[in-house]
Amino acid sequence: MTTPEDRRSTGPVPAWGEQAAGSPVPAAEHTYPEQGHPADTSAPDDHRDRLRRTVRDVEHTRTRATWFGVVIGAIIMILLLVFIVQNLTSQTIELLFWEVNLPLGVSLLIAAIAGALIVALVGGLRMMQLRRALKKAAK
């Protein structure tokens, strides 16, 4: 196993395009085959620019958005769990012909889920309407 001292004693690391000390071929003789001229020392900057462009391209991906959604969903689930545990007093709920005895937190959670499903249904119908209009306009 090498220690940090061992790694430091090996000498300086050559820069991009330079030849390491003790190597049989000097740095000036290295050429890029497709260009036919000696290695350019600006290659690290080009490499960094390529890496920056790649990172910029990958910054906003579906995977990142999904991961962000999962994290936010987990936080909301924890908050809902705390809400339900703190509101365990039982309550009688009557709706038309039904009568149910549920904890307050659970009944409010069911009401919120029902509301979200209604909103999702209306939004889905609107998306279908717009898609149908776009198909007609494309013809």
PADREN-688706 format. One record per residue: residue number from 1; residue in one letter; z, y, x negated of N, C-alpha, C, CB in turn. Coordinates in Angstrom, 2 decimals, padded with zeros to 5 digits. Glycine has a CB too. Layout:
N
tifi,vexdo,n_w,n_v,n_u,ca_w,ca_v,ca_u,c_w,c_v,c_u,cb_w,cb_v,cb_u
NUM,A,Z,Y,X,Z,Y,X,Z,Y,X,Z,Y,X
...
# end
This chain:
139
tifi,vexdo,n_w,n_v,n_u,ca_w,ca_v,ca_u,c_w,c_v,c_u,cb_w,cb_v,cb_u
1,M,000.00,-001.18,-000.84,000.00,000.00,000.00,000.00,001.24,-000.88,001.21,000.00,000.96
2,T,-000.81,002.22,-000.52,-000.88,003.43,-001.33,000.05,004.48,-000.77,-002.32,003.96,-001.40
3,T,000.64,005.23,-001.65,001.50,006.34,-001.25,000.70,007.63,-001.32,002.77,006.42,-002.15
4,P,001.21,008.70,-000.72,000.47,009.97,-000.81,000.24,010.41,-002.25,001.23,011.06,-000.07
5,E,001.19,010.08,-003.14,001.02,010.45,-004.54,-000.16,009.70,-005.16,002.30,010.16,-005.34
6,D,-000.33,008.40,-004.79,-001.45,007.62,-005.31,-002.77,008.22,-004.87,-001.35,006.17,-004.86
7,R,-002.85,008.65,-003.62,-004.09,009.21,-003.11,-004.42,010.54,-003.77,-004.01,009.39,-001.61
8,R,-003.41,011.33,-004.08,-003.66,012.62,-004.72,-004.11,012.44,-006.16,-002.41,013.48,-004.67
9,S,-003.69,011.37,-006.81,-004.01,011.19,-008.23,-005.43,010.70,-008.44,-003.04,010.22,-008.85
10,T,-006.17,010.39,-007.39,-007.53,009.87,-007.56,-008.52,010.97,-007.87,-007.96,009.13,-006.32
11,G,-008.13,012.22,-007.80,-009.03,013.32,-008.13,-009.58,013.98,-006.88,-010.17,012.83,-009.00
12,P,-010.31,015.05,-007.08,-010.83,015.79,-005.93,-011.93,015.01,-005.21,-011.37,017.16,-006.37
13,V,-012.02,015.24,-003.93,-013.06,014.62,-003.13,-014.31,015.47,-003.24,-012.62,014.45,-001.63
14,P,-015.48,014.86,-003.52,-016.70,015.67,-003.67,-017.11,016.28,-002.35,-017.84,014.82,-004.23
15,A,-017.71,017.47,-002.40,-018.21,018.14,-001.20,-019.48,017.45,-000.74,-018.47,019.65,-001.46
16,W,-019.92,017.78,000.46,-021.12,017.19,001.02,-022.30,017.46,000.09,-021.39,017.74,002.44
17,G,-023.02,016.42,-000.28,-024.20,016.57,-001.13,-023.88,016.53,-002.62,-024.89,017.86,-000.80
18,E,-022.63,016.55,-002.99,-022.26,016.48,-004.41,-021.99,015.02,-004.76,-021.03,017.37,-004.73
19,Q,-022.12,014.73,-006.04,-021.89,013.38,-006.51,-020.47,013.27,-007.04,-022.92,013.00,-007.61
20,A,-019.82,012.16,-006.77,-018.46,011.94,-007.26,-018.50,011.77,-008.78,-017.82,010.69,-006.59
21,A,-017.38,012.15,-009.41,-017.29,012.03,-010.86,-017.41,010.57,-011.27,-015.97,012.63,-011.39
22,G,-018.17,010.29,-012.32,-018.32,008.93,-012.82,-019.42,008.15,-012.12,-017.02,008.19,-012.67
23,S,-020.14,008.77,-011.22,-021.22,008.08,-010.51,-022.48,008.14,-011.37,-021.47,008.72,-009.11
24,P,-023.30,007.09,-011.35,-024.46,007.05,-012.23,-025.56,008.06,-011.88,-025.04,005.68,-012.21
25,V,-025.64,008.54,-010.62,-026.73,009.43,-010.23,-026.16,010.83,-010.01,-027.45,008.92,-008.96
26,P,-026.67,011.85,-010.70,-026.17,013.21,-010.47,-026.56,013.72,-009.09,-026.71,014.16,-011.55
27,A,-025.81,014.71,-008.59,-026.00,015.22,-007.23,-027.37,015.85,-007.05,-024.92,016.23,-006.90
28,A,-027.93,016.51,-008.06,-029.19,017.22,-007.92,-030.35,016.26,-007.67,-029.46,018.05,-009.18
29,E,-030.20,015.01,-008.04,-031.30,014.06,-007.87,-031.33,013.45,-006.48,-031.19,012.97,-008.90
30,H,-030.28,013.68,-005.67,-030.29,013.15,-004.31,-031.23,013.98,-003.46,-028.87,013.15,-003.71
31,T,-032.11,013.32,-002.74,-033.01,014.03,-001.84,-032.97,013.36,-000.47,-034.46,014.05,-002.40
32,Y,-033.30,014.15,000.53,-033.48,013.56,001.85,-034.92,013.04,001.87,-033.21,014.61,003.02
33,P,-035.12,011.79,002.19,-036.46,011.21,002.11,-037.48,011.94,002.98,-036.42,009.75,002.51
34,E,-037.07,012.38,004.18,-038.04,013.02,005.07,-038.36,014.44,004.64,-037.52,013.02,006.50
35,Q,-037.52,015.08,003.80,-037.76,016.46,003.43,-038.30,016.59,002.00,-036.49,017.26,003.57
36,G,-037.91,015.70,001.14,-038.42,015.70,-000.22,-037.84,016.79,-001.11,-039.89,015.82,-000.20
37,H,-036.67,017.36,-000.76,-036.06,018.36,-001.64,-034.59,018.01,-001.81,-036.21,019.80,-001.06
38,P,-033.94,018.59,-002.82,-032.55,018.23,-003.09,-031.64,018.48,-001.90,-032.04,019.01,-004.29
39,A,-030.53,017.76,-001.89,-029.56,017.85,-000.79,-029.04,019.28,-000.67,-028.39,016.88,-001.01
40,D,-028.93,019.75,000.55,-028.46,021.11,000.82,-026.96,021.07,001.09,-029.23,021.73,002.03
41,T,-026.23,022.02,000.54,-024.78,022.04,000.74,-024.40,022.63,002.09,-024.10,022.82,-000.38
42,S,-025.37,023.11,002.89,-025.06,023.64,004.21,-024.96,022.52,005.24,-026.11,024.66,004.64
43,A,-025.13,021.28,004.84,-025.07,020.14,005.76,-023.74,020.05,006.50,-025.32,018.86,005.00
44,P,-022.59,020.36,005.88,-021.35,020.29,006.65,-021.35,021.27,007.82,-020.16,020.57,005.74
45,D,-021.94,022.45,007.63,-022.01,023.41,008.73,-022.91,022.87,009.84,-022.53,024.77,008.24
46,D,-024.03,022.26,009.48,-024.92,021.67,010.48,-024.19,020.55,011.22,-026.21,021.14,009.82
47,H,-023.46,019.76,010.46,-022.71,018.65,011.06,-021.66,019.19,012.03,-022.05,017.78,009.96
48,R,-020.94,020.24,011.61,-019.93,020.84,012.50,-020.56,021.42,013.74,-019.14,021.94,011.76
49,D,-021.72,022.06,013.61,-022.40,022.62,014.77,-022.82,021.52,015.74,-023.63,023.42,014.33
50,R,-023.34,020.42,015.17,-023.71,019.29,016.03,-022.49,018.75,016.75,-024.37,018.17,015.21
51,L,-021.37,018.62,016.05,-020.15,018.13,016.68,-019.67,019.08,017.77,-019.05,017.94,015.64
52,R,-019.75,020.39,017.50,-019.33,021.37,018.52,-020.21,021.28,019.76,-019.38,022.80,017.94
53,R,-021.54,021.12,019.55,-022.44,020.99,020.70,-022.12,019.72,021.48,-023.90,020.98,020.24
54,T,-021.83,018.64,020.77,-021.51,017.38,021.43,-020.22,017.52,022.23,-021.37,016.26,020.41
55,V,-019.22,018.16,021.66,-017.95,018.35,022.37,-018.18,019.22,023.61,-016.89,019.00,021.44
56,R,-018.97,020.27,023.48,-019.27,021.13,024.63,-019.97,020.33,025.72,-020.15,022.33,024.20
57,D,-020.87,019.42,025.34,-021.57,018.61,026.32,-020.64,017.64,027.03,-022.70,017.85,025.66
58,V,-019.60,017.19,026.33,-018.71,016.18,026.88,-017.48,016.80,027.55,-018.27,015.24,025.79
59,E,-017.27,018.10,027.39,-016.08,018.74,027.94,-015.95,018.52,029.44,-016.09,020.22,027.64
60,H,-017.01,018.69,030.19,-016.95,018.58,031.64,-017.74,017.37,032.10,-017.49,019.87,032.32
61,T,-017.05,016.24,032.21,-017.71,015.01,032.62,-017.06,014.49,033.90,-017.65,013.96,031.50
62,R,-017.71,013.54,034.51,-017.14,012.90,035.70,-015.88,012.14,035.35,-018.17,011.96,036.35
63,T,-015.86,011.55,034.18,-014.67,010.80,033.76,-013.48,011.74,033.62,-014.92,010.06,032.44
64,R,-013.71,012.91,033.04,-012.63,013.88,032.88,-012.15,014.35,034.25,-013.10,015.08,032.02
65,A,-013.08,014.62,035.15,-012.71,015.06,036.49,-011.94,013.96,037.23,-013.95,015.47,037.30
66,T,-012.36,012.71,037.05,-011.66,011.60,037.68,-010.25,011.47,037.13,-012.43,010.29,037.47
67,W,-010.12,011.57,035.82,-008.80,011.47,035.20,-007.90,012.60,035.69,-008.92,011.51,033.67
68,F,-008.43,013.80,035.77,-007.68,014.94,036.27,-007.24,014.68,037.72,-008.52,016.24,036.17
69,G,-008.14,014.13,038.53,-007.80,013.80,039.92,-006.72,012.74,040.02,-009.03,013.32,040.65
70,V,-006.77,011.75,039.14,-005.75,010.70,039.15,-004.39,011.29,038.79,-006.12,009.57,038.16
71,V,-004.34,012.15,037.80,-003.08,012.77,037.40,-002.52,013.64,038.53,-003.27,013.63,036.12
72,I,-003.36,014.46,039.14,-002.92,015.30,040.26,-002.47,014.42,041.43,-004.06,016.26,040.72
73,G,-003.20,013.35,041.71,-002.81,012.42,042.77,-001.46,011.78,042.51,-003.86,011.35,042.93
74,A,-001.21,011.41,041.26,000.08,010.81,040.93,001.22,011.81,041.13,000.08,010.29,039.48
75,I,000.99,013.05,040.75,002.02,014.08,040.93,002.30,014.29,042.42,001.58,015.42,040.27
76,I,001.24,014.34,043.23,001.42,014.50,044.67,002.16,013.31,045.26,000.06,014.68,045.38
77,M,001.83,012.11,044.81,002.53,010.91,045.32,004.02,010.96,044.98,001.90,009.64,044.73
78,I,004.36,011.40,043.80,005.78,011.51,043.42,006.47,012.53,044.31,005.93,011.91,041.93
79,L,005.82,013.68,044.55,006.41,014.69,045.43,006.58,014.16,046.85,005.54,015.96,045.44
80,L,005.60,013.40,047.35,005.72,012.81,048.68,006.85,011.80,048.75,004.41,012.14,049.08
81,L,007.00,011.00,047.71,008.09,010.03,047.67,009.45,010.73,047.72,007.99,009.16,046.41
82,V,009.59,011.80,046.94,010.83,012.57,046.96,011.07,013.16,048.34,010.79,013.69,045.89
83,F,010.01,013.69,048.96,010.12,014.27,050.30,010.59,013.22,051.31,008.78,014.87,050.73
84,I,010.00,012.04,051.28,010.36,010.99,052.23,011.79,010.53,052.01,009.40,009.81,052.10
85,V,012.18,010.34,050.76,013.54,009.88,050.47,014.58,010.91,050.91,013.71,009.58,048.96
86,Q,014.25,012.19,050.79,015.21,013.23,051.19,015.26,013.43,052.70,014.85,014.54,050.52
87,N,014.26,012.93,053.43,014.22,013.11,054.89,014.20,011.76,055.58,012.98,013.93,055.31
88,L,015.29,011.01,055.44,015.37,009.67,056.02,016.04,009.63,057.39,016.11,008.76,055.08
89,T,016.44,010.76,057.92,017.07,010.74,059.23,016.05,010.30,060.27,017.66,012.15,059.59
90,S,016.45,009.35,061.09,015.55,008.78,062.08,015.33,009.74,063.23,016.09,007.44,062.59
91,Q,014.13,009.68,063.80,013.75,010.59,064.87,012.86,009.84,065.85,013.03,011.85,064.31
92,T,013.03,010.10,067.11,012.20,009.48,068.13,010.97,010.36,068.36,012.99,009.27,069.46
93,I,009.79,009.73,068.27,008.54,010.46,068.44,007.84,009.86,069.66,007.63,010.37,067.16
94,E,007.44,010.72,070.57,006.75,010.28,071.78,005.36,010.88,071.81,007.54,010.68,073.06
95,L,004.38,010.01,072.06,002.99,010.45,072.17,002.35,009.67,073.31,002.21,010.25,070.81
96,L,002.03,010.36,074.37,001.47,009.77,075.58,002.35,008.61,076.07,000.03,009.29,075.33
97,F,001.89,007.37,075.83,002.63,006.21,076.32,003.46,005.53,075.23,001.67,005.20,076.91
98,W,003.39,006.04,074.01,004.10,005.41,072.90,005.39,006.15,072.59,003.21,005.35,071.67
99,E,006.36,005.37,072.19,007.62,005.94,071.72,007.99,005.19,070.44,008.76,005.83,072.81
100,V,008.13,005.95,069.36,008.37,005.35,068.05,009.60,005.99,067.42,007.13,005.52,067.13
101,N,010.40,005.17,066.76,011.56,005.65,066.02,011.23,005.56,064.52,012.85,004.82,066.37
102,L,011.00,006.71,063.89,010.63,006.75,062.48,011.46,007.79,061.74,009.12,007.05,062.31
103,P,011.62,007.59,060.43,012.24,008.67,059.65,011.37,009.92,059.69,012.48,008.22,058.19
104,L,012.00,011.07,059.59,011.29,012.35,059.68,010.20,012.47,058.60,012.28,013.51,059.54
105,G,010.52,012.10,057.36,009.55,012.20,056.26,008.33,011.34,056.50,010.19,011.81,054.95
106,V,008.53,010.12,057.02,007.41,009.21,057.28,006.55,009.76,058.41,007.93,007.79,057.64
107,S,007.17,010.28,059.46,006.39,010.80,060.58,005.56,012.02,060.15,007.32,011.18,061.75
108,L,006.12,012.89,059.33,005.35,014.03,058.84,004.22,013.59,057.91,006.27,015.02,058.11
109,L,004.47,012.57,057.12,003.42,012.03,056.25,002.28,011.46,057.07,004.00,010.95,055.31
110,I,002.61,010.73,058.13,001.57,010.17,059.01,000.77,011.30,059.66,002.20,009.25,060.10
111,A,001.45,012.34,060.09,000.75,013.49,060.70,-000.19,014.15,059.68,001.77,014.52,061.25
112,A,000.26,014.29,058.42,-000.58,014.90,057.38,-001.80,014.03,057.09,000.23,015.12,056.09
113,I,-001.62,012.72,057.03,-002.73,011.81,056.79,-003.73,011.88,057.94,-002.23,010.36,056.61
114,A,-003.24,011.92,059.19,-004.13,012.03,060.34,-004.94,013.33,060.28,-003.33,011.97,061.66
115,G,-004.29,014.42,059.90,-005.00,015.70,059.77,-006.06,015.65,058.69,-004.03,016.81,059.48
116,A,-005.73,015.02,057.54,-006.70,014.91,056.44,-007.89,014.05,056.87,-006.04,014.31,055.19
117,L,-007.66,012.99,057.64,-008.76,012.14,058.11,-009.67,012.90,059.07,-008.20,010.88,058.79
118,I,-009.09,013.73,059.92,-009.91,014.52,060.84,-010.77,015.51,060.06,-009.01,015.28,061.86
119,V,-010.19,016.17,059.07,-010.95,017.12,058.23,-012.06,016.39,057.48,-010.02,017.85,057.23
120,A,-011.77,015.20,056.94,-012.78,014.42,056.21,-013.91,014.00,057.15,-012.15,013.19,055.55
121,L,-013.58,013.63,058.38,-014.60,013.24,059.34,-015.53,014.41,059.66,-013.95,012.71,060.63
122,V,-014.97,015.57,059.93,-015.78,016.76,060.23,-016.63,017.13,059.01,-014.88,017.95,060.65
123,G,-016.05,017.09,057.81,-016.82,017.40,056.59,-017.94,016.41,056.37,-015.90,017.41,055.38
124,G,-017.69,015.12,056.61,-018.74,014.11,056.46,-019.87,014.30,057.44,-018.16,012.72,056.64
125,L,-019.53,014.66,058.69,-020.58,014.93,059.67,-021.43,016.13,059.26,-019.96,015.18,061.05
126,R,-020.78,017.16,058.72,-021.53,018.35,058.26,-022.46,018.00,057.09,-020.55,019.48,057.84
127,M,-021.98,017.17,056.16,-022.83,016.76,055.03,-024.03,015.96,055.52,-022.02,015.92,054.02
128,M,-023.83,015.09,056.51,-024.96,014.32,057.06,-025.96,015.27,057.73,-024.46,013.26,058.08
129,Q,-025.46,016.27,058.44,-026.33,017.25,059.09,-027.16,018.01,058.06,-025.50,018.22,059.93
130,L,-026.54,018.46,056.97,-027.26,019.18,055.92,-028.28,018.29,055.22,-026.28,019.76,054.91
131,R,-027.90,017.03,054.95,-028.82,016.11,054.29,-030.06,015.87,055.16,-028.12,014.77,053.98
132,R,-029.84,015.70,056.46,-030.96,015.50,057.38,-031.87,016.72,057.41,-030.45,015.19,058.79
133,A,-031.28,017.92,057.39,-032.08,019.16,057.38,-032.87,019.29,056.09,-031.17,020.39,057.55
134,L,-032.29,018.91,054.96,-033.00,018.98,053.68,-034.16,017.99,053.64,-032.03,018.70,052.52
135,K,-033.98,016.80,054.21,-035.07,015.82,054.24,-036.22,016.32,055.09,-034.57,014.47,054.77
136,K,-035.90,016.94,056.22,-036.95,017.50,057.08,-037.68,018.63,056.37,-036.36,018.00,058.41
137,A,-036.95,019.47,055.65,-037.57,020.59,054.94,-038.44,020.11,053.79,-036.51,021.55,054.43
138,A,-038.12,018.97,053.18,-038.89,018.44,052.06,-040.22,017.86,052.51,-038.08,017.38,051.32
139,K,-040.33,017.47,053.76,-041.58,016.85,054.26,-042.66,017.83,054.52,-041.33,016.10,055.52
# end
